Amino acid sequence: MHEWALAEAVISSALDFSKENRLKEIKEITVALGELQQIDREVFDFALSEIMKSKGLEFRVVLRRKKSLLKCKRCNEEWSFDTGKLNEQEKESIHFIPELVHDYQGCPKCGSPDFKILKGRGVWLDSIRGD
């Protein structure tokens, strides 16, 4: 599953950061989940827990969903991603490749598929707290 690969990358990045910054211990990480990525939070959280357990790690993980912001290049309308009008295959496609949102949604005002993704893409470490 995609969530497992992302969870592995998050833990690996946190460990790399702690080594580079000479942290003795990670106490907490905050992970931002972009809305367009459509991460299954339950699966992602479980994957993080299992990966940490397998590596003998214990620290708090805070997951924060980051809303999307899309902006039409034609009329400058701004809006958020809406999964309500998408079928499961379309949602799954966007889950793996968020830029495919252009193929399935258009500007709610003028209908143009020519828009920018300003916010809400990807998964990243927002913060790491440790000693």
C-alpha positions as CSV (number, residue, x, y, z in Angstrom):
1,M,0.0,0.0,0.0
2,H,1.0,3.6,-0.7
3,E,0.5,4.6,2.9
4,W,3.1,2.0,4.1
5,A,5.8,3.4,1.7
6,L,5.0,7.0,2.8
7,A,5.2,6.0,6.5
8,E,8.6,4.3,5.9
9,A,9.8,7.5,4.2
10,V,8.6,9.7,7.1
11,I,10.3,7.6,9.8
12,S,13.5,7.4,7.7
13,S,13.5,11.2,7.2
14,A,12.9,11.8,10.9
15,L,15.8,9.5,11.8
16,D,18.1,11.2,9.2
17,F,17.1,14.6,10.6
18,S,17.9,13.5,14.2
19,K,21.3,12.2,13.1
20,E,22.2,15.3,11.1
21,N,21.1,17.5,14.1
22,R,22.7,15.3,16.7
23,L,19.5,14.6,18.6
24,K,19.8,11.9,21.2
25,E,16.1,11.2,21.2
26,I,13.1,12.1,19.1
27,K,10.1,13.0,21.3
28,E,7.5,14.1,18.7
29,I,7.1,14.5,15.0
30,T,4.3,16.3,13.2
31,V,3.4,15.0,9.8
32,A,1.4,17.1,7.3
33,L,-0.9,15.2,5.0
34,G,-1.9,17.1,1.9
35,E,-5.6,16.8,1.1
36,L,-4.9,15.9,-2.5
37,Q,-2.9,12.9,-1.4
38,Q,-6.1,11.4,0.1
39,I,-4.1,9.4,2.7
40,D,-6.1,6.8,4.6
41,R,-5.2,8.1,8.1
42,E,-6.0,4.8,9.9
43,V,-3.7,2.8,7.6
44,F,-1.0,5.5,7.7
45,D,-1.1,5.7,11.5
46,F,-1.0,1.9,11.8
47,A,1.9,1.7,9.4
48,L,3.8,4.4,11.4
49,S,3.2,2.4,14.6
50,E,4.3,-0.9,13.2
51,I,7.4,0.5,11.5
52,M,8.4,2.3,14.7
53,K,7.8,-0.8,16.7
54,S,10.0,-2.9,14.3
55,K,12.8,-0.3,14.8
56,G,12.4,0.0,18.5
57,L,11.3,3.6,18.3
58,E,8.9,5.4,20.6
59,F,7.8,8.9,20.1
60,R,4.6,10.8,19.6
61,V,3.3,11.2,16.0
62,V,0.8,14.1,15.3
63,L,-1.0,13.9,12.0
64,R,-2.3,17.2,10.5
65,R,-4.4,17.4,7.4
66,K,-3.6,20.3,5.1
67,K,-6.5,21.6,3.0
68,S,-6.0,22.1,-0.7
69,L,-6.1,25.3,-2.5
70,L,-6.5,25.4,-6.2
71,K,-6.5,28.6,-8.4
72,C,-7.8,28.9,-11.9
73,K,-5.3,30.4,-14.4
74,R,-8.2,31.7,-16.5
75,C,-10.5,33.5,-14.1
76,N,-8.4,33.5,-10.8
77,E,-11.2,31.6,-8.9
78,E,-9.8,29.8,-5.8
79,W,-11.4,26.6,-4.4
80,S,-10.6,23.4,-2.5
81,F,-10.4,19.9,-3.9
82,D,-13.8,18.1,-3.9
83,T,-13.9,14.3,-3.9
84,G,-17.7,14.3,-3.9
85,K,-17.9,14.2,-7.7
86,L,-15.2,11.6,-8.3
87,N,-15.6,7.8,-8.6
88,E,-13.3,5.4,-6.7
89,Q,-10.9,4.9,-9.7
90,E,-10.5,8.7,-10.1
91,K,-9.9,9.2,-6.4
92,E,-7.3,6.4,-6.5
93,S,-5.5,7.9,-9.5
94,I,-5.2,11.3,-7.7
95,H,-4.1,9.5,-4.5
96,F,-1.0,8.3,-6.4
97,I,-0.5,11.2,-8.7
98,P,-2.1,14.4,-7.4
99,E,-1.5,16.3,-10.6
100,L,-4.2,14.1,-12.3
101,V,-6.7,16.3,-10.5
102,H,-6.5,18.4,-13.7
103,D,-8.0,15.4,-15.7
104,Y,-11.0,15.0,-13.3
105,Q,-11.9,18.5,-12.0
106,G,-12.1,22.0,-13.5
107,C,-12.7,25.4,-12.1
108,P,-16.1,25.6,-10.4
109,K,-16.7,29.1,-11.9
110,C,-15.5,28.8,-15.5
111,G,-14.9,25.0,-16.0
112,S,-11.3,25.4,-17.1
113,P,-9.0,22.5,-16.3
114,D,-6.0,25.0,-16.3
115,F,-5.4,25.7,-12.7
116,K,-2.5,25.7,-10.2
117,I,-2.3,23.5,-7.1
118,L,-1.3,26.1,-4.5
119,K,-1.6,23.9,-1.4
120,G,-2.6,20.4,-0.3
121,R,-0.2,18.2,-2.2
122,G,2.1,15.6,-0.6
123,V,3.1,14.3,2.8
124,W,5.9,15.9,4.7
125,L,7.5,16.3,8.2
126,D,6.2,19.5,9.5
127,S,8.2,19.5,12.7
128,I,10.5,17.3,14.8
129,R,10.9,17.8,18.6
130,G,13.7,16.1,20.5
131,D,16.7,16.4,22.7
